Amino acid sequence: MSDAPAAPAGAHPDILVAAVALIRDRRVLMVTARGRDVWFMPGGKIDPGEGEADAAAREAWEEVTVRLDPAELEPLFTVLIQAHGEPDGRLVRMSVFGAQTTDEPAASAEVSAVHWATSADHQRCPPAGVEVLRRLHAADLID
């Protein structure tokens, strides 16, 4: 699924994460993590031995109490960009999956709030979130 080049030899290893793009009414679900002020995609680090879709589904449950079947997640794209709050050159490699559910997302113990975002909310996001919003907007999935 990756459409991004590997990090140069000797660079910091990429932070591998998986995220869910849950879209409703031309908006995508984002969250504010406890103690943070920026909006993130629901997702997180991929555990050793865990598949990307499995990690995305697990994180959706942990962060927004939405149960997703990893087999039903649609690979959308991979974002490779400077990691928020990390030294220059430390990149996040975020595999983004499209998801559908009738469950109503709710903030969990890990998350202080959920938000339905459009591309106009890009200034609230770290670099990876900005890029996800840009790509979803370019694909005409969100306003």
C-alpha positions as CSV (number, residue, x, y, z in Angstrom):
1,M,0.0,0.0,0.0
2,S,2.9,2.3,0.5
3,D,3.4,5.0,-2.1
4,A,6.2,6.7,-0.2
5,P,10.0,6.1,-0.6
6,A,12.0,4.5,2.2
7,A,14.0,6.8,4.6
8,P,17.7,7.4,3.6
9,A,20.3,5.1,5.2
10,G,21.4,6.5,8.6
11,A,18.3,8.6,9.1
12,H,16.0,8.2,12.1
13,P,13.7,5.2,11.6
14,D,10.2,6.1,10.5
15,I,7.4,6.1,13.1
16,L,5.0,3.5,11.7
17,V,1.3,4.3,12.3
18,A,-2.0,3.3,10.9
19,A,-5.1,5.5,10.9
20,V,-8.8,5.4,10.0
21,A,-10.5,7.9,7.7
22,L,-14.1,7.7,8.8
23,I,-16.0,10.0,6.4
24,R,-19.6,11.2,6.9
25,D,-21.4,14.1,5.2
26,R,-18.1,15.1,3.5
27,R,-16.3,15.5,6.8
28,V,-13.7,13.2,8.3
29,L,-13.4,12.1,11.9
30,M,-10.5,13.5,13.9
31,V,-9.6,13.5,17.5
32,T,-7.8,15.6,20.1
33,A,-5.6,13.5,22.3
34,R,-5.5,14.2,26.1
35,G,-3.1,17.0,26.9
36,R,-2.7,18.0,23.3
37,D,-4.3,20.9,21.3
38,V,-4.0,19.6,17.7
39,W,-6.3,17.4,15.8
40,F,-5.1,13.9,14.8
41,M,-6.6,11.1,12.7
42,P,-7.8,8.2,14.9
43,G,-4.9,5.9,14.8
44,G,-1.5,5.1,16.4
45,K,1.6,3.1,16.3
46,I,1.6,-0.4,14.8
47,D,2.6,-3.0,17.4
48,P,5.4,-5.5,16.5
49,G,3.9,-8.3,14.4
50,E,0.7,-6.5,13.9
51,G,-0.7,-5.7,10.4
52,E,-1.5,-2.2,9.3
53,A,-5.3,-2.8,9.0
54,D,-5.3,-4.6,12.4
55,A,-3.6,-1.7,14.0
56,A,-6.0,0.8,12.4
57,A,-9.0,-1.2,13.7
58,R,-7.5,-1.6,17.2
59,E,-6.8,2.1,17.5
60,A,-10.3,3.0,16.3
61,W,-11.7,1.0,19.2
62,E,-9.2,2.4,21.7
63,E,-9.7,6.0,20.7
64,V,-13.2,6.4,19.5
65,T,-15.0,3.2,20.6
66,V,-15.8,2.2,17.1
67,R,-15.5,-1.5,16.2
68,L,-14.2,-2.1,12.7
69,D,-13.3,-5.3,10.9
70,P,-9.7,-5.0,9.6
71,A,-10.7,-7.1,6.5
72,E,-13.3,-4.4,5.6
73,L,-10.9,-1.5,5.8
74,E,-10.0,0.1,2.4
75,P,-6.4,1.0,1.9
76,L,-6.4,4.7,0.8
77,F,-2.8,6.0,0.8
78,T,0.4,6.3,2.9
79,V,1.6,9.7,4.1
80,L,5.4,10.1,4.7
81,I,6.1,13.4,6.4
82,Q,7.9,15.1,9.3
83,A,6.6,13.7,12.6
84,H,4.9,16.2,14.9
85,G,7.0,17.0,17.9
86,E,10.0,15.0,16.8
87,P,13.5,16.1,15.7
88,D,14.0,17.2,12.1
89,G,14.3,14.3,9.8
90,R,12.2,11.9,12.0
91,L,9.3,10.9,9.7
92,V,5.9,9.4,10.4
93,R,4.8,6.8,7.9
94,M,1.0,6.8,8.2
95,S,-1.1,4.1,6.4
96,V,-4.6,5.5,6.0
97,F,-7.6,3.3,5.7
98,G,-11.1,4.2,4.7
99,A,-13.8,2.8,7.0
100,Q,-17.6,2.7,7.2
101,T,-19.7,2.2,10.4
102,T,-23.1,3.1,11.8
103,D,-21.5,3.3,15.3
104,E,-21.4,6.8,16.7
105,P,-17.7,7.7,17.6
106,A,-17.1,8.8,21.1
107,A,-14.0,10.0,22.9
108,S,-12.3,7.3,25.0
109,A,-9.9,7.6,27.9
110,E,-7.1,8.3,25.4
111,V,-9.0,11.1,23.6
112,S,-10.5,14.3,25.0
113,A,-12.7,15.1,22.0
114,V,-13.9,14.0,18.6
115,H,-14.3,16.4,15.6
116,W,-15.8,16.2,12.2
117,A,-13.3,18.1,10.0
118,T,-13.1,19.5,6.5
119,S,-10.1,20.7,4.6
120,A,-10.7,24.2,6.2
121,D,-9.6,22.7,9.5
122,H,-6.0,22.1,8.3
123,Q,-4.5,24.8,10.6
124,R,-5.6,22.6,13.6
125,C,-3.5,19.6,12.5
126,P,0.1,18.5,12.6
127,P,1.8,17.9,9.2
128,A,0.4,14.4,8.7
129,G,-3.1,15.6,9.3
130,V,-2.7,18.5,6.9
131,E,-1.6,16.1,4.2
132,V,-4.5,13.6,4.9
133,L,-7.0,16.5,4.7
134,R,-5.4,17.7,1.4
135,R,-5.5,14.2,-0.2
136,L,-9.1,13.5,1.0
137,H,-10.2,16.9,-0.4
138,A,-8.3,16.3,-3.7
139,A,-10.1,13.0,-4.0
140,D,-13.4,14.9,-3.5
141,L,-14.2,12.9,-0.4
142,I,-14.4,15.9,2.0
143,D,-15.2,19.6,1.6
